[in-house]
Amino acid sequence: MAERDRLELARASYLAYVDGDRAAIEELLSDDFTFYSPYDVGIDRRTYFERCWPNSKLLAAFEFKRLIEAGDEVIVTYESTKTDGKRFRNTEVLTFAGDKICRAEVYFGWDV
């Protein structure tokens, strides 16, 4: 079976947040998914959904500034608009195992 386009899979993961579609993001993440950020270093899938997924209610849109596929990784820089109109910019490195995101590293701190 051919692998799906990883750039499209990455885009779909952010759209799931905007749409509040937990089933869609669950389908995109591997069972052994691990999440890294300055606040959450190496949390597992269950903890990710407990801590991070509730933020989906605060996000209205993503504008992609950079989507680069490099081997098993997709590097994503985006500017996001929150439901209160505030905007921020992050860069994330998504690592894939086949068609599933198995690791996410988030680098943040920019308000725009």
Contacts in CASP RR format, 6 or more apart in sequence:
PFRMAT RR
TARGET T0000
AUTHOR 0000-0000-0000
METHOD contacts of the structure
MODEL  1
MAERDRLELARASYLAYVDGDRAAIEELLSDDFTFYSPYDVGIDRRTYFE
RCWPNSKLLAAFEFKRLIEAGDEVIVTYESTKTDGKRFRNTEVLTFAGDK
ICRAEVYFGWDV
3 98 0 8 1.000
3 99 0 8 1.000
4 99 0 8 1.000
6 69 0 8 1.000
6 74 0 8 1.000
6 96 0 8 1.000
6 99 0 8 1.000
7 67 0 8 1.000
7 69 0 8 1.000
7 74 0 8 1.000
9 28 0 8 1.000
9 74 0 8 1.000
9 96 0 8 1.000
9 99 0 8 1.000
9 101 0 8 1.000
10 67 0 8 1.000
10 74 0 8 1.000
10 76 0 8 1.000
10 94 0 8 1.000
10 101 0 8 1.000
11 64 0 8 1.000
11 67 0 8 1.000
12 24 0 8 1.000
12 28 0 8 1.000
13 25 0 8 1.000
13 28 0 8 1.000
13 29 0 8 1.000
13 94 0 8 1.000
13 101 0 8 1.000
14 62 0 8 1.000
14 64 0 8 1.000
14 76 0 8 1.000
14 78 0 8 1.000
15 21 0 8 1.000
15 24 0 8 1.000
15 62 0 8 1.000
16 22 0 8 1.000
16 24 0 8 1.000
16 25 0 8 1.000
16 28 0 8 1.000
16 56 0 8 1.000
17 25 0 8 1.000
17 55 0 8 1.000
17 56 0 8 1.000
17 59 0 8 1.000
17 62 0 8 1.000
18 56 0 8 1.000
18 59 0 8 1.000
18 60 0 8 1.000
18 61 0 8 1.000
18 62 0 8 1.000
20 56 0 8 1.000
20 57 0 8 1.000
22 49 0 8 1.000
22 53 0 8 1.000
22 56 0 8 1.000
25 53 0 8 1.000
26 49 0 8 1.000
28 100 0 8 1.000
28 101 0 8 1.000
29 45 0 8 1.000
29 48 0 8 1.000
29 100 0 8 1.000
29 101 0 8 1.000
29 102 0 8 1.000
30 45 0 8 1.000
30 97 0 8 1.000
30 100 0 8 1.000
30 101 0 8 1.000
30 102 0 8 1.000
31 45 0 8 1.000
32 44 0 8 1.000
32 45 0 8 1.000
32 102 0 8 1.000
33 44 0 8 1.000
33 45 0 8 1.000
33 48 0 8 1.000
33 100 0 8 1.000
33 101 0 8 1.000
33 102 0 8 1.000
33 103 0 8 1.000
33 104 0 8 1.000
34 42 0 8 1.000
34 43 0 8 1.000
34 44 0 8 1.000
34 45 0 8 1.000
34 102 0 8 1.000
34 103 0 8 1.000
34 104 0 8 1.000
35 42 0 8 1.000
35 43 0 8 1.000
35 44 0 8 1.000
35 45 0 8 1.000
35 47 0 8 1.000
35 48 0 8 1.000
35 52 0 8 1.000
35 103 0 8 1.000
35 104 0 8 1.000
35 106 0 8 1.000
36 42 0 8 1.000
36 43 0 8 1.000
36 103 0 8 1.000
36 104 0 8 1.000
36 105 0 8 1.000
36 106 0 8 1.000
37 105 0 8 1.000
37 106 0 8 1.000
37 107 0 8 1.000
37 108 0 8 1.000
38 108 0 8 1.000
40 47 0 8 1.000
40 48 0 8 1.000
40 51 0 8 1.000
40 52 0 8 1.000
43 51 0 8 1.000
57 83 0 8 1.000
58 82 0 8 1.000
58 83 0 8 1.000
58 84 0 8 1.000
59 80 0 8 1.000
59 81 0 8 1.000
59 82 0 8 1.000
59 83 0 8 1.000
60 80 0 8 1.000
60 81 0 8 1.000
60 82 0 8 1.000
60 83 0 8 1.000
60 85 0 8 1.000
61 80 0 8 1.000
61 81 0 8 1.000
62 78 0 8 1.000
62 79 0 8 1.000
62 80 0 8 1.000
62 81 0 8 1.000
63 78 0 8 1.000
63 79 0 8 1.000
63 80 0 8 1.000
63 81 0 8 1.000
64 76 0 8 1.000
64 77 0 8 1.000
64 78 0 8 1.000
65 77 0 8 1.000
65 78 0 8 1.000
65 79 0 8 1.000
65 89 0 8 1.000
66 75 0 8 1.000
66 76 0 8 1.000
66 77 0 8 1.000
66 91 0 8 1.000
67 74 0 8 1.000
67 75 0 8 1.000
67 76 0 8 1.000
68 74 0 8 1.000
68 75 0 8 1.000
72 95 0 8 1.000
72 96 0 8 1.000
72 97 0 8 1.000
72 98 0 8 1.000
73 93 0 8 1.000
73 94 0 8 1.000
73 95 0 8 1.000
73 96 0 8 1.000
74 93 0 8 1.000
74 94 0 8 1.000
74 96 0 8 1.000
75 91 0 8 1.000
75 92 0 8 1.000
75 93 0 8 1.000
75 94 0 8 1.000
76 91 0 8 1.000
76 92 0 8 1.000
76 93 0 8 1.000
76 94 0 8 1.000
77 89 0 8 1.000
77 90 0 8 1.000
77 91 0 8 1.000
77 92 0 8 1.000
78 89 0 8 1.000
78 90 0 8 1.000
78 92 0 8 1.000
79 87 0 8 1.000
79 88 0 8 1.000
79 89 0 8 1.000
79 112 0 8 1.000
80 87 0 8 1.000
80 88 0 8 1.000
80 89 0 8 1.000
80 90 0 8 1.000
81 87 0 8 1.000
82 88 0 8 1.000
86 111 0 8 1.000
87 111 0 8 1.000
87 112 0 8 1.000
88 108 0 8 1.000
88 109 0 8 1.000
88 110 0 8 1.000
88 111 0 8 1.000
88 112 0 8 1.000
89 108 0 8 1.000
89 109 0 8 1.000
89 110 0 8 1.000
89 111 0 8 1.000
89 112 0 8 1.000
90 106 0 8 1.000
90 107 0 8 1.000
90 108 0 8 1.000
90 109 0 8 1.000
90 110 0 8 1.000
91 106 0 8 1.000
91 107 0 8 1.000
91 108 0 8 1.000
92 104 0 8 1.000
92 105 0 8 1.000
92 106 0 8 1.000
92 107 0 8 1.000
93 103 0 8 1.000
93 104 0 8 1.000
93 105 0 8 1.000
93 107 0 8 1.000
94 101 0 8 1.000
94 103 0 8 1.000
94 104 0 8 1.000
95 101 0 8 1.000
95 102 0 8 1.000
95 103 0 8 1.000
95 104 0 8 1.000
95 105 0 8 1.000
96 102 0 8 1.000
END
